[in-house]
C-alpha cells in the first residue's frame, strides 16, 4: 500500500471521468452506502476501493482503501437491480460513463455494477470527486476479470 498517496481526483469532463472510473473499478459497497441528498443534489457512494495504482509494481498482498465517490449537481437518480432489500448484497463497481446532453454541460452519468446493476444520474453538469480516506488494509484477493469460474 502506498501510505500518504491517497487519491484525490476531480472530474469535470468525460476524459476526467475515465480516470476516476479506472481508479474505482472493482470497488465494492453495499446499498446502504449509497446516499442521495435530493436537497443538496449530491449522490455519494462509500466504497472499498482496490488500489490499482499500486498493483502494477507490487507483488503479494494488495491494498484496499475506504473512499468516497461523490456526484454533485444531481437532478435525478434511477436504479436498476440495485436495492436495499438484501442488506448483505455486495455490489462490485465496473465503470462510470458520461453521456453529454444536447445542451452542455449537463448529461447522464451511468454507474455500472457487476450482475447488471446500474445507477443512472441526470446531472446539471459533470462534477465528480473521488477522495481516499486514511483507512487502508491489505487483501490477498486481487480482482481478476479473466479468471474462469466453474
C-alpha positions in Angstrom: 0.0 0.0 0.0 1.2 3.5 -0.8 0.9 5.3 2.5 0.5 9.0 2.1 -0.6 8.7 -1.5 -4.3 9.0 -1.0 -6.1 9.7 -4.3 -8.0 13.0 -4.6 -9.4 13.3 -8.1 -12.0 15.6 -9.7 -13.8 15.0 -13.0 -15.4 17.8 -14.9 -15.4 16.1 -18.4 -15.7 12.6 -19.8 -11.9 12.2 -20.0 -11.5 13.0 -16.3 -14.3 10.6 -15.5 -12.4 7.8 -17.3 -9.5 8.3 -14.9 -11.8 8.1 -11.9 -13.6 5.1 -13.5 -10.2 3.2 -13.7 -9.4 4.0 -10.1 -12.8 2.7 -8.8 -13.0 -0.4 -11.0 -13.8 -3.3 -8.7 -14.6 -1.1 -5.7 -17.2 -2.9 -3.6 -20.0 -1.5 -1.5 -23.4 -2.3 0.0 -26.6 -0.5 -1.0 -26.7 1.1 2.5 -23.5 3.0 1.5 -25.3 4.8 -1.3 -26.8 8.1 -0.2 -28.8 10.6 -2.3 -29.3 14.1 -0.8 -32.0 15.4 -3.0 -32.0 18.9 -1.5 -28.2 19.1 -1.8 -28.3 17.5 -5.2 -25.5 15.1 -4.2 -25.1 11.3 -4.5 -22.3 9.7 -2.5 -21.0 6.2 -2.5 -18.8 5.0 0.3 -16.7 2.3 -1.4 -13.8 -0.1 -0.6 -11.6 0.7 -3.5 -8.9 -1.7 -4.8 -5.6 0.3 -5.2 -5.0 -0.4 -8.8 -2.3 2.4 -8.9 -0.1 0.1 -6.7 -1.0 -3.2 -8.3 1.4 -3.0 -11.3 4.5 -2.7 -9.2 3.6 -4.7 -6.1 3.7 -8.4 -5.6 2.0 -10.3 -2.8 -0.9 -8.9 -0.8 -2.5 -5.9 -2.4 -4.4 -3.0 -0.8 -7.9 -1.6 -0.5 -8.8 1.8 0.9 -12.1 3.3 2.0 -13.1 6.1 -0.3 -15.9 8.5 -1.0 -17.1 8.9 -4.6 -19.4 12.0 -4.8 -21.5 13.3 -7.7 -22.7 16.9 -7.4 -25.4 18.8 -9.3 -27.5 15.6 -9.5 -31.1 16.3 -10.7 -32.4 12.7 -10.5 -31.3 9.1 -9.8 -32.7 6.0 -11.4 -31.8 2.5 -10.3 -31.8 -0.9 -11.9 -31.1 -4.1 -9.9 -29.7 -2.1 -7.0 -31.8 -2.4 -3.9 -31.6 -2.2 -0.1 -33.9 -5.3 0.2 -30.9 -7.6 0.8 -28.6 -5.8 3.3 -25.8 -8.3 2.8 -25.6 -7.9 -1.0 -22.2 -6.6 -2.1 -22.1 -4.6 -5.3 -18.9 -4.5 -7.4 -18.4 -1.4 -9.4 -17.5 -1.9 -13.1 -17.4 1.5 -14.7 -18.5 5.1 -14.8 -19.5 6.8 -18.1 -20.9 10.2 -19.1 -23.2 10.8 -22.0 -23.5 14.6 -22.6 -26.9 16.1 -23.2 -27.7 18.1 -26.3 -27.4 21.3 -24.1 -24.0 21.3 -22.3 -22.8 21.0 -19.6 -25.5 18.5 -18.4 -26.0 14.9 -19.3 -26.3 11.4 -17.9 -23.8 9.5 -15.7 -24.0 5.7 -15.7 -22.6 3.8 -12.7 -22.5 0.1 -13.8 -22.1 -2.8 -11.4 -21.4 -6.5 -12.0 -24.6 -8.5 -12.3 -26.4 -5.9 -14.4 -26.9 -3.3 -11.6 -26.9 0.4 -12.6 -27.4 3.8 -11.2 -28.4 6.4 -13.8 -27.8 10.1 -12.8 -29.2 13.1 -14.6 -26.7 15.9 -13.9 -26.8 19.6 -14.5 -23.0 19.4 -15.0 -20.4 16.8 -14.6 -18.9 17.3 -11.1 -17.4 14.1 -9.6 -14.9 13.8 -6.7 -13.0 10.7 -5.5 -11.4 11.0 -2.1 -9.5 8.3 -0.4 -9.5 8.1 3.4 -6.6 7.1 5.6 -8.3 3.7 6.3 -6.3 1.2 4.3 -5.8 -2.6 4.6 -4.2 -5.5 2.8 -6.1 -8.1 0.9 -4.9 -11.3 -0.7 -7.7 -11.1 -3.3 -6.8 -9.2 -6.5 -9.8 -8.8 -8.8 -9.3 -10.9 -11.9 -11.7 -10.5 -14.8 -10.0 -13.3 -16.8 -10.4 -15.9 -14.2 -12.5 -18.8 -15.4 -15.3 -19.8 -13.0 -16.8 -23.3 -12.9 
